[in-house]
């Protein structure tokens, strides 16, 4: 079944989890998630140690996708920010992400420099400018199975009605999935599927603007995707615990209860396959 046919499966909610590097992709692969997301928020935070405010470049994001795709076992949706410019930049974005191994991209209708969707002070481009980017995406992709998730940030900037209008226009222009960002209530979450035809994505953010609606409820409301992008919050908590214990006690202490062993980690990253290759090819 193609990805396009797959997203049309009735009554199915696809769970997307974010990964920030290849190691996280390997670990996520153990649990069989439907999709992996390579979000700019997480790549900017982990690669640059900086917030998601438009600092990450297309080349850096494409390299992150390429490394993750090399070990991933699930299709990848890549964050394309605002497309890194106008429709010409979107054309390059599509080519780069297809080569990198992504199966989909989401782009947003913000003004560059963009911000994380749950931050204050966002600005959006005219709808016609974003529609031009959607058309460029559709015309550039090599396969219809390379999907476009069109995100609108209009809800926080111009209100609910404007977000619905833009979402409908983006769907009509060729977007495969619609993503209304920064929903602020269960009432808004329930109303959006009634107003917008086609697959919808709901974004979980821990202590962000949107309610963390349980997955069965999202499915009942009519959403087709849920994005859970909080991987760096868990990673940062674990690292603070680990480094804090080393500084306080000079040893692993309580952190050891949440650590893999030397052998367990080597198993995780595939050392056994390397050793098998050594046995096969050494001396030949």
C-alpha positions in Angstrom: 0.0 0.0 0.0 1.4 3.4 -0.9 1.8 6.2 1.7 -1.0 8.2 0.0 -3.4 5.2 0.2 -2.2 4.5 3.7 -3.2 7.9 5.1 -6.7 7.4 3.6 -7.2 4.3 5.8 -10.5 5.1 7.6 -10.6 5.1 11.4 -6.8 5.1 11.7 -4.7 7.5 13.7 -1.0 7.6 12.8 1.4 8.3 15.7 4.4 10.4 14.8 7.3 10.8 17.3 10.2 13.2 16.9 13.8 12.1 16.9 16.7 14.5 17.0 19.5 12.2 15.8 20.3 8.7 14.6 20.6 7.2 18.1 17.1 8.4 18.9 15.8 6.9 15.7 17.3 3.5 16.6 15.6 3.6 19.9 12.3 4.7 18.5 12.6 1.9 16.0 12.4 -0.7 18.8 8.8 0.4 19.5 7.3 0.4 16.0 5.9 3.9 15.7 4.0 4.7 12.5 6.2 7.7 11.5 9.3 9.6 12.7 9.5 13.3 12.7 12.7 15.3 12.3 11.6 18.7 13.7 13.5 21.9 13.4 12.8 22.6 17.1 14.7 19.4 18.1 17.5 19.7 15.5 18.1 23.3 16.4 18.1 22.5 20.1 20.4 19.5 19.9 22.7 20.5 17.0 23.0 24.2 17.7 21.9 24.4 21.4 19.7 27.2 20.2 15.9 27.8 20.1 13.7 27.3 17.1 13.6 30.8 15.7 14.7 30.3 12.1 18.4 29.8 12.8 18.6 26.3 11.4 19.6 26.1 7.7 18.2 23.8 5.0 21.6 22.1 4.7 21.8 21.4 8.4 18.3 20.0 8.4 18.8 17.9 5.3 22.0 16.4 6.9 20.0 15.6 10.1 17.4 13.8 8.0 20.0 11.9 6.0 21.7 10.5 9.1 18.4 9.6 10.7 17.0 8.0 7.5 20.1 5.7 7.3 18.9 3.9 10.5 15.2 4.5 10.5 12.6 1.8 10.0 9.6 4.1 9.7 8.8 6.8 7.1 10.2 10.2 8.0 8.4 13.6 8.0 10.9 16.4 7.8 10.3 19.9 9.1 10.8 22.4 6.3 10.1 25.5 8.4 8.7 28.2 6.0 10.4 26.5 3.0 13.5 28.5 3.7 12.4 31.3 1.4 9.9 31.6 -1.4 8.6 29.0 -3.9 12.1 28.7 -5.5 13.5 27.7 -2.1 10.7 25.2 -1.7 11.6 23.6 -5.0 15.1 23.0 -3.7 13.8 21.9 -0.3 11.8 19.1 -2.0 14.8 17.9 -4.0 17.1 17.9 -1.0 14.6 16.1 1.3 13.8 13.5 -1.3 17.5 12.7 -1.7 18.0 12.7 2.1 15.4 9.9 2.5 12.3 11.8 3.8 8.8 10.6 2.9 7.0 13.9 3.7 7.7 17.5 4.6 5.7 20.0 6.6 6.0 23.7 5.8 4.3 26.6 7.6 2.9 30.0 6.5 5.1 32.1 8.8 7.3 35.0 7.9 11.1 34.4 8.1 12.6 34.4 10.6 10.0 31.9 11.9 9.3 30.8 15.5 8.2 27.6 17.2 4.4 27.5 16.8 3.8 27.7 20.5 5.9 30.8 21.0 4.7 34.4 21.0 5.2 37.0 18.3 4.6 34.9 15.2 3.9 36.6 11.9 2.3 35.0 8.8 2.7 35.6 5.0 -0.2 36.4 2.7 -2.1 33.2 1.9 -1.4 33.7 -1.9 2.4 33.5 -1.2 2.0 30.3 0.7 -0.2 28.8 -1.9 2.6 29.5 -4.4 4.9 27.4 -2.2 2.3 24.5 -2.1 2.0 24.6 -5.9 5.8 24.6 -6.3 6.0 21.6 -3.9 3.4 19.6 -5.8 5.0 20.4 -9.2 8.6 19.5 -8.0 8.1 16.2 -6.1 9.1 13.1 -8.1 6.3 11.0 -6.6 2.8 11.6 -5.4 3.8 9.4 -2.4 6.1 12.3 -1.2 3.6 14.0 1.0 3.1 17.7 1.9 1.8 18.7 5.3 0.7 22.3 5.2 0.8 24.1 8.5 -1.0 27.3 9.3 -0.1 29.5 12.2 -3.0 31.8 11.5 -4.9 30.7 14.6 -2.6 32.6 17.0 -2.2 35.6 14.6 -5.5 36.2 12.9 -8.0 33.9 14.8 -10.0 30.8 14.2 -11.9 31.8 11.1 -8.8 32.9 9.3 -7.1 29.6 10.2 -10.0 27.6 8.8 -10.0 29.7 5.6 -6.3 29.2 5.0 -6.5 25.5 5.8 -9.2 25.1 3.1 -7.3 27.1 0.6 -4.1 25.1 1.3 -5.9 21.8 0.9 -7.4 23.0 -2.4 -4.0 24.0 -3.6 -2.7 20.5 -3.2 -1.6 19.9 0.4 -2.0 16.3 1.4 -2.4 16.9 5.1 -3.5 20.0 7.0 -1.8 21.1 10.3 -3.5 23.9 12.3 -0.9 24.8 14.8 -1.4 26.1 18.4 -4.9 24.9 19.0 -5.8 26.3 22.5 -8.9 24.3 23.6 -10.8 21.1 23.2 -13.6 23.0 21.6 -11.3 24.3 18.8 -9.8 20.8 18.4 -13.3 19.3 17.9 -14.5 22.0 15.5 -11.6 21.9 13.1 -12.4 18.4 11.7 -15.9 19.6 11.1 -14.7 22.5 9.1 -11.8 21.0 7.1 -12.1 18.1 4.7 -9.1 15.8 4.4 -6.4 14.4 6.7 -5.6 16.5 9.7 -2.6 16.5 12.1 -2.7 17.4 15.8 0.4 18.6 17.6 1.1 17.6 21.2 3.5 19.9 23.1 4.2 19.2 26.8 3.0 22.3 28.7 2.5 24.1 25.4 -0.6 25.9 24.2 -2.6 22.9 23.0 -4.5 20.4 25.3 -2.9 17.0 25.4 -6.0 15.2 24.1 -5.7 11.3 24.4 -5.1 9.5 21.2 -8.4 7.6 21.1 -10.2 10.8 21.5 -8.3 12.5 18.7 -9.1 9.6 16.4 -12.8 9.9 17.3 -12.7 13.6 16.5 -11.4 12.8 13.1 -7.7 13.5 13.2 -5.5 11.2 11.1 -2.0 12.1 12.6 -0.8 13.1 16.1 2.7 14.5 16.4 4.5 14.0 19.7 7.6 16.1 19.4 8.9 16.4 23.0 11.9 14.1 22.8 14.4 16.8 23.9 12.5 17.5 27.1 13.0 13.9 28.1 16.6 13.9 26.9 17.4 17.1 28.7 15.9 15.9 32.0 17.9 12.7 31.8 21.2 14.5 31.1 20.6 17.0 33.9 20.1 14.1 36.3 23.2 12.3 35.0 25.5 15.3 35.1 24.1 16.6 38.4 24.8 13.2 40.1 28.4 13.2 38.8 29.0 16.7 40.1 27.3 16.1 43.5 28.8 12.7 44.3 31.5 12.0 41.8 29.7 8.8 40.9 26.6 7.6 39.0 24.5 7.3 42.1 20.8 7.3 41.4 21.4 8.0 37.7 22.8 4.4 37.3 19.2 3.2 37.7 18.4 4.9 34.4 21.4 3.9 32.4 22.2 1.2 29.9 25.3 -0.9 30.6 28.3 -0.9 28.3 27.1 -4.2 26.6 23.5 -3.1 26.4 24.5 0.1 24.6 26.8 -1.7 22.2 23.9 -4.0 21.4 21.7 -1.1 20.7 24.0 0.6 18.2 24.7 -2.6 16.3 28.1 -3.8 17.4 27.1 -7.4 16.9 26.7 -6.8 13.1 30.2 -5.3 13.0 31.7 -8.2 14.8 29.9 -10.6 12.4 31.5 -8.7 9.5 34.9 -9.0 11.1 34.5 -12.8 11.4 33.4 -13.0 7.8 36.0 -10.7 6.1 39.1 -10.7 8.4 42.1 -12.1 6.5 40.3 -12.3 3.1 
